[in-house]
Amino acid sequence: QPKVPTVINAFDLGMQSVIAANKNSALAKTKNYIQFHKYGLDELELKFSEGEFDRIIMHVTLKDEININEIYYQTSFLLRSGGTLLIIGRKGFELSVSNKFKLLAEEEIQRGESFHKVWLMEKL
């Protein structure tokens, strides 16, 4: 365990997801390391400071794909320069990389029978 806990901020728009995540975190004894929030994507710049994060992970579902420009806008505000953004999407999703980021890696991963695509980017 780290001497000073690294705190992970997690968010979801659904209150049921936030409640379930809190319960799972308590069961896993990770509650001191993760803070769960009910925030929408467009609220992030109001809730966190510019350059506050070193790393951001976004899981982009089919319904979220239309929000990719907002994802880039919010994450470019929240990440420090040189910070990394990892986007996880469905296998068939073709992602155009914002000019605010440099693509470091792109690959396919498998979890059980599901295939996903991941993009690792660095904020310029």
Phi, psi and omega per residue, in radians:
Q1 nan 2.462 3.096
P2 -1.194 2.608 3.116
K3 -1.148 -0.775 3.051
V4 -1.910 2.025 -3.067
P5 -1.059 2.365 2.971
T6 -1.455 2.213 -3.101
V7 -1.720 2.261 3.081
I8 -1.736 2.263 3.048
N9 -1.751 2.123 3.134
A10 -2.086 2.507 3.132
F11 -2.440 2.689 3.069
D12 -2.696 2.640 3.136
L13 -1.375 -0.406 -3.101
G14 -1.559 2.173 -3.141
M15 -1.110 -0.600 3.112
Q16 -1.065 -0.686 3.117
S17 -1.155 -0.707 -3.140
V18 -1.143 -0.775 3.122
I19 -1.103 -0.795 3.131
A20 -1.098 -0.723 3.137
A21 -1.131 -0.691 3.084
N22 -1.075 -0.767 3.129
K23 -1.118 -0.780 3.123
N24 -1.114 -0.656 3.117
S25 -1.138 -0.678 3.107
A26 -1.140 -0.748 3.119
L27 -1.105 -0.652 -3.118
A28 -1.469 -0.026 -3.130
K29 1.041 0.685 3.114
T30 -2.040 0.200 -3.055
K31 -1.024 -0.528 3.124
N32 -1.297 -0.196 -3.045
Y33 -1.907 -0.206 -3.065
I34 -2.287 2.280 3.032
Q35 -1.972 2.161 -3.118
F36 -1.766 2.384 -3.093
H37 -2.285 2.571 3.009
K38 -1.715 1.524 -3.138
Y39 -2.217 2.560 2.967
G40 -1.531 2.805 -3.125
L41 -0.968 -0.716 -3.087
D42 -1.287 -0.112 3.128
E43 -1.632 -0.210 -2.977
L44 -1.051 -0.726 -3.124
E45 -1.172 -0.335 3.099
L46 -1.510 -0.444 -3.050
K47 -1.647 -0.427 -3.091
F48 -2.209 2.804 -3.104
S49 -1.517 2.752 3.077
E50 -1.102 2.310 3.119
G51 1.222 0.348 -3.055
E52 -1.268 -0.420 -3.009
F53 -1.980 2.540 3.034
D54 -1.558 -0.581 -3.081
R55 -2.465 2.455 3.058
I56 -2.336 2.364 3.050
I57 -2.060 2.247 3.112
M58 -2.160 2.224 3.005
H59 -1.710 1.992 -3.078
V60 -1.779 1.929 3.094
T61 -1.523 3.034 -3.121
L62 -0.949 -0.742 -3.128
K63 -1.250 -0.337 3.140
D64 -1.551 -0.238 -3.026
E65 -1.035 -0.534 3.135
I66 -1.240 -0.245 -3.122
N67 -1.682 0.299 -3.036
I68 -1.069 -0.623 3.106
N69 -1.137 -0.679 3.092
E70 -1.189 -0.635 3.079
I71 -1.070 -0.814 3.109
Y72 -1.107 -0.722 -3.142
Y73 -1.078 -0.887 -3.095
Q74 -1.136 -0.800 -3.078
T75 -1.220 -0.567 3.101
S76 -1.201 -0.504 3.067
F77 -1.294 -0.758 -3.020
L78 -1.372 -0.507 -3.104
L79 -1.441 2.485 2.993
R80 -1.272 2.832 3.072
S81 -1.073 2.302 -3.091
G82 1.511 -0.072 3.093
G83 -1.218 2.831 -3.072
T84 -1.986 2.539 3.086
L85 -2.122 2.189 3.050
L86 -1.968 2.103 3.088
I87 -1.909 2.265 3.090
I88 -1.947 2.191 -3.128
G89 -2.402 3.133 3.117
R90 -1.275 2.798 -3.052
K91 -0.980 -0.716 -3.061
G92 -1.497 -0.013 -3.092
F93 -1.304 2.208 3.080
E94 -1.820 2.027 -3.051
L95 -1.772 2.245 2.993
S96 -1.619 2.308 -3.067
V97 -1.480 2.273 3.119
S98 -1.130 2.634 3.103
N99 -1.265 -0.045 3.077
K100 -1.535 -0.064 -3.076
F101 -2.327 2.706 3.041
K102 -1.967 2.229 3.115
L103 -1.283 2.129 3.126
L104 -1.701 -0.638 -3.109
A105 -2.785 2.638 3.074
E106 -2.513 2.211 3.122
E107 -2.717 2.917 3.096
E108 -1.770 2.450 3.086
I109 -2.227 2.726 3.133
Q110 -2.131 2.343 3.046
R111 -2.259 1.839 -3.038
G112 1.125 -2.196 3.116
E113 -1.594 -0.083 -3.084
S114 -1.618 2.442 3.063
F115 -1.970 2.398 3.111
H116 -2.279 2.856 3.066
K117 -2.061 2.462 3.129
V118 -2.221 2.498 3.085
W119 -2.204 2.216 3.072
L120 -1.894 2.189 -3.092
M121 -2.275 2.725 3.082
E122 -2.028 2.356 3.092
K123 -1.272 2.283 3.129
L124 -1.400 nan nan
